[in-house]
Structure formats: C-alpha cells, structure tokens
Amino acid sequence: MSSHPAPEAPSLAPHASRHRAAALEAMSRLVVDVPDYPQPGVVFKDITPLLADHDGFHAAILALAESGRDESGTVVVDKVLGMEARGFILAAPVALDLEAGFVPVRKAGKLPRACLSESYALEYGTATLEMHVDAVQPGDRVLLVDDVLATGGTIAATRRLVADAGGVVVGAAVLMELGFLQGRRVLDDVPCTALMEI
C-alpha cells in the first residue's frame, strides 16, 4: 500500500444530469438483450448498437463525463481509468471530454513495463488487473469508467491499484448497474453513477 496521504475528494456533480436523460433514452432504444449468452439463463446486454450510433454514443459519453465534474461544471479529475476491455471504449472519450489523461487497466501480462497488480475473486477462481507503476502519480484525482457494475470486484481492485500508486478515486461511472448483485457494497465511500439500473 502507498504511504502517500490521500487528497480530499472534491464534491462531485449531482447524480442526475442534463445529459443523463438523453443517454438513458438512447440506451433504452439501442442496447439489445441477447438471451442465453454466454450461457443458458443469462441475458447479455449488447452495447454495440449504442456504440455504432453517433448520437447515442455521444450522449452516453457526455453523461459519464459529468461524474468527473463538480456542481459548477469544473473538471475535478486528472486521470480517467478504463478497465479491460469495454471500459477502454468508454473511458478514452470520457478522458478527452474532460481534458484528462486516459489510463488502461489491463489483465495480467498485457502491459509491457513495470506494473502494479491487484487480484480479486471471481465466482470460480481469481483474476488479476495491472496498471503501469507510473500511470497514476501521487495526488492524482481519478475517475473509474466501465460498462457494467456487477459484483464490484473489478472496480474495487482498480481502486486499490490507484491507492497503491498514491492517487485517490473521486468517483466511478458505468453505463449499467446490475442492482441485484449489490456491487455498490464493495465501493465503500466511492460515489458511483450508473446511467441505467437493471
């Protein structure tokens, strides 16, 4: 763990946003349910039609980016982290909108230089996420962006990576939250915005 004191998190924008209604409308129209994928009994939420629709994708990015601004609209993050793999698609344009840096958080063995690593539990076994040691600097304010909040294991592991680097997670933003899995329980005091709850 890092010995750096964590900077105080800023007050973020309200949960509801002017862009959220447009994003929710687009997601309701464009996200496709795929039954029995990847296994029987599972209904997979396919976001690729949303990504292929310029207006819908843009609305979603603007809504996610509001989690990196305070109530006055001022950007309060230095870095936006996206988790492999669909988190990359969302976090990179969010970082551009916020004029912040983008940091990919990858599965073990995918990054070429020295990394920080964090493992977390899956239903069967464990997984490991990695981030370059110099990707987040001490004191950096960080927004986590992913497509889905399920059990919260991925976001919790990423938060630990940021803490190990001396940064502070000021918020998380996701397209969808699977509320029945209660992933927010592992986020402690990290504010998390979900554009749609399932």
NORUR-V63047 format. One record per residue. N is the residue number from 1. PSI is psi in whole degrees, -180 to 180 (999 if undefined). Layout:
n:N psi:PSI
n:N psi:PSI
//
This chain:
n:1 psi:152
n:2 psi:147
n:3 psi:-1
n:4 psi:137
n:5 psi:140
n:6 psi:129
n:7 psi:156
n:8 psi:135
n:9 psi:139
n:10 psi:164
n:11 psi:122
n:12 psi:169
n:13 psi:156
n:14 psi:154
n:15 psi:-47
n:16 psi:142
n:17 psi:165
n:18 psi:-24
n:19 psi:-17
n:20 psi:-38
n:21 psi:-42
n:22 psi:-40
n:23 psi:-44
n:24 psi:-41
n:25 psi:-45
n:26 psi:-43
n:27 psi:-41
n:28 psi:-33
n:29 psi:-32
n:30 psi:-25
n:31 psi:129
n:32 psi:131
n:33 psi:129
n:34 psi:103
n:35 psi:149
n:36 psi:38
n:37 psi:131
n:38 psi:3
n:39 psi:161
n:40 psi:138
n:41 psi:-13
n:42 psi:135
n:43 psi:108
n:44 psi:136
n:45 psi:106
n:46 psi:113
n:47 psi:-1
n:48 psi:-34
n:49 psi:-33
n:50 psi:-44
n:51 psi:-31
n:52 psi:-12
n:53 psi:112
n:54 psi:-50
n:55 psi:-42
n:56 psi:-45
n:57 psi:-44
n:58 psi:-43
n:59 psi:-42
n:60 psi:-42
n:61 psi:-45
n:62 psi:-39
n:63 psi:-42
n:64 psi:-39
n:65 psi:-25
n:66 psi:-20
n:67 psi:-10
n:68 psi:12
n:69 psi:154
n:70 psi:-174
n:71 psi:-23
n:72 psi:-5
n:73 psi:2
n:74 psi:135
n:75 psi:132
n:76 psi:19
n:77 psi:151
n:78 psi:-30
n:79 psi:149
n:80 psi:124
n:81 psi:132
n:82 psi:135
n:83 psi:141
n:84 psi:136
n:85 psi:-36
n:86 psi:-21
n:87 psi:-30
n:88 psi:-44
n:89 psi:-35
n:90 psi:-41
n:91 psi:-36
n:92 psi:-50
n:93 psi:-28
n:94 psi:-43
n:95 psi:-42
n:96 psi:-43
n:97 psi:-35
n:98 psi:-2
n:99 psi:42
n:100 psi:168
n:101 psi:152
n:102 psi:135
n:103 psi:121
n:104 psi:134
n:105 psi:119
n:106 psi:165
n:107 psi:158
n:108 psi:137
n:109 psi:4
n:110 psi:-20
n:111 psi:143
n:112 psi:-14
n:113 psi:-175
n:114 psi:136
n:115 psi:155
n:116 psi:145
n:117 psi:145
n:118 psi:131
n:119 psi:153
n:120 psi:160
n:121 psi:139
n:122 psi:178
n:123 psi:-41
n:124 psi:102
n:125 psi:-158
n:126 psi:165
n:127 psi:158
n:128 psi:134
n:129 psi:149
n:130 psi:154
n:131 psi:140
n:132 psi:142
n:133 psi:-27
n:134 psi:10
n:135 psi:-36
n:136 psi:127
n:137 psi:155
n:138 psi:130
n:139 psi:-11
n:140 psi:137
n:141 psi:130
n:142 psi:138
n:143 psi:130
n:144 psi:133
n:145 psi:132
n:146 psi:174
n:147 psi:-40
n:148 psi:138
n:149 psi:112
n:150 psi:-100
n:151 psi:-14
n:152 psi:-1
n:153 psi:-41
n:154 psi:-47
n:155 psi:-39
n:156 psi:-42
n:157 psi:-40
n:158 psi:-38
n:159 psi:-39
n:160 psi:-37
n:161 psi:-45
n:162 psi:-44
n:163 psi:-41
n:164 psi:-31
n:165 psi:-8
n:166 psi:8
n:167 psi:179
n:168 psi:132
n:169 psi:118
n:170 psi:-12
n:171 psi:169
n:172 psi:149
n:173 psi:133
n:174 psi:155
n:175 psi:-49
n:176 psi:146
n:177 psi:129
n:178 psi:87
n:179 psi:-32
n:180 psi:-17
n:181 psi:-8
n:182 psi:43
n:183 psi:-22
n:184 psi:-21
n:185 psi:-30
n:186 psi:-2
n:187 psi:-7
n:188 psi:-118
n:189 psi:11
n:190 psi:119
n:191 psi:134
n:192 psi:125
n:193 psi:125
n:194 psi:126
n:195 psi:-26
n:196 psi:135
n:197 psi:136
n:198 psi:999
//
